């Protein structure tokens, strides 16, 4: 398999993961609607991902490396699905550029390429999902 074929295969796998996470989030939102705390949506999304047999890490520590020194500054990912997709959960009035910047920073610090920013505080969840891609792999 050449490099381009490998990149296409990786992209297809990432697309499958993001599709599955978005589907799980939609099930949660459909059942609960907007108005709960982020922690409630996180718990329910984790349950739904487990039902779909998707492996994930919850509240994964994300250290900052500065001048070759690892600093544990308290940064945590809401979810990391299949060690490839960062999921950041919000319950805000509207997604702002700072929320996107937060996901981009997590992607850079962790060496991942794709993140999902999901705002559950919307009437229709499709309006609260932002897929964020680092680099040219999307």
Beta strands, then each sheet from edge to edge (+ up, - down):
strand 1: 56-61
strand 2: 64-66
strand 3: 69-71
strand 4: 76-81
strand 5: 85-90
strand 6: 114-119
strand 7: 129-133
sheet 1: 1+ 4- 5+ 6+ 7-
sheet 2: 2+ 3-
end
